[in-house]
Amino acid sequence: MRSAAAREVERNATLPPGERSQQIAARVAGFLYLFINATGIFGYSIRGRLIVRGDAAQTAKNIVASERLFRIGIASDLITVAGVIILVWALYVVLEAINRNGACLRRSCGSSKTPFLRSPP
């Protein structure tokens, strides 16, 4: 008996090039959904620890006291936004073969939410 990985490789070799790229993009999109949720939750939880709503002085003290943690939170947010941009591209590749207009609409909606992704807690 062949392993599942060997059967998957054989099945992928018989796919037309367009479907192969769609399959790869779908896998990338699935991974990115999980990844950006993890990095987004991580960044949100870090900001929640440092930012005190309505008290800018205490927020500044918290950031100065935990500067490294604040920088890690910013890096997590940047990784999340980059992941969303790649996710929008991957979904466009997947949906383009089904309906090009729908894929363009999804791409524009997805890229328009990226700047609003990181609003303060």
Summary of the structure (lengths in Angstrom):
residues: 121
radius of gyration: 19.9
end to end distance: 53.4
largest distance: 66.7
contacts: 310
relative contact order: 0.13
helix: 83%
strand: 0%
